[in-house]
Amino acid sequence: MRSWVWVLLAIAVVAVHRGQFDVAREHSERALRLAEQQFAGHLPQHLAVLGLAALWSGDSSAALDWLGKADRRAAELRWGEPSVRWWSADYVELLLELGRFDDAVRVLDTWAADAARVARPWVLAHVIRCRGLVAAAEGNVEYAASLLQAAVVEHEEVGDPYGRARALLALGILSRRARQKRAARDAIQAALAGFEQLGAATWVEKARNELGGIGGRRREEGLTPAERRVAALVAEGRTNREVAAALFLAERTVASHLTHIYAKLGVRSRTELARKVQTF
């Protein structure tokens, strides 16, 4: 029975990162019930999964509650290994978004100290990204950009494509806010490609929304013939798989075309794309 708690965790973690929030909640809630019966206590990771599901569903209040519980539970269990506290970066980012700067720095400093103590390069790459977010919150744009650029490199060196995409997205958002539209578009498009390759649906949507928010002249005016064909089929309501089958393309190629289409047309969703296609 004990092993089932860990099996459910693996399923829940994958599901939450793929945007399958109901699946993630179902498995983590079940695991918490099992853990309570067997261990007389909750596992921090399942609390964190519920926190991420809430966070990425747009419920910051519930996310703060669950992630706070995960952090406190890990401290109660004296979990000094930073890699098992993988939710810490998202907790830091949420605290910064809510204006709880001191709490964010406290959580980050603790995680960073543990990562340095046991030499966990994967965690340290996330720490650098979070340091960049802290610098951005302080208004130190140049320093924040240098940290986020370093994080991109570090994530790549440790073989963490998800972390790399997160760092690129953060860098793109920072560049957009600094009105550096070309740099913002390049970084966000690279992040989007990474998220699409990983199947991280929630982050794909976020990156596309960020691309749609970049104004100004695009590097390319209008769609290529291949992009027009993809756009037309998507506007009809077809899925990426259906478009791929109709055009004899790989699904990944269709997704890549959509990335460029969204950026060129300044749209954020398939619905907006359908409206735009009507003007072609």
Stockholm file with secondary structure:
# STOCKHOLM 1.0

chainA/1-280         MRSWVWVLLAIAVVAVHRGQFDVAREHSERALRLAEQQFAGHLPQHLAVLGLAALWSGDSSAALDWLGKADRRAAELRWGEPSVRWWSADYVELLLELGRFDDAVRVLDTWAADAARVARPWVLAHVIRCRGLVAAAEGNVEYAASLLQAAVVEHEEVGDPYGRARALLALGILSRRARQKRAARDAIQAALAGFEQLGAATWVEKARNELGGIGGRRREEGLTPAERRVAALVAEGRTNREVAAALFLAERTVASHLTHIYAKLGVRSRTELARKVQTF
#=GR chainA/1-280 SS CHHHHHHHHHHHHHHHHTTCHHHHHHHHHHHHHHHHHHHSSCCHHHHHHHHHHHHHTTCHHHHHHHHHHHHHHHHHTTCCCGGGCTTHHHHHHHHHHTTCHHHHHHHHHHHHHHHHHHTCHHHHHHHHHHHHHHHHHTTCHHHHHHHHHHHHHHHHHTTCHHHHHHHHHHHHHHHHHTTCHHHHHHHHHHHHHHHHHHTCHHHHHHHHHHHHTCCSCCSSCSCCHHHHHHHHHHHTTCCHHHHHHHHTCCHHHHHHHHHHHHHHHTCCSHHHHHHHHTTC
#=GC SS_cons         CHHHHHHHHHHHHHHHHTTCHHHHHHHHHHHHHHHHHHHSSCCHHHHHHHHHHHHHTTCHHHHHHHHHHHHHHHHHTTCCCGGGCTTHHHHHHHHHHTTCHHHHHHHHHHHHHHHHHHTCHHHHHHHHHHHHHHHHHTTCHHHHHHHHHHHHHHHHHTTCHHHHHHHHHHHHHHHHHTTCHHHHHHHHHHHHHHHHHHTCHHHHHHHHHHHHTCCSCCSSCSCCHHHHHHHHHHHTTCCHHHHHHHHTCCHHHHHHHHHHHHHHHTCCSHHHHHHHHTTC
//
